[in-house]
């Protein structure tokens, strides 16, 4: 019995969001390979923001903060 080979599928075109996520993951992996920690990167990012007045304080982890708190 001969096996029937399926034709090769064309690569699926990625949406802009998928491309952005893929880029972010690649950059994060490159930062980790270079030895830079997430907290160091967040500090540098906070300093790079152009804000009038004081630089905003970012959380120590990406999930700290009020984003997941329930509203009363």
Secondary structure, DSSP 8 states (H G I E B T S, - for coil): ---------------HHHHHHHHHHHHHHHHHHHT--HHHHHHHHHHHS--SSS-----SSTT-SSTT----
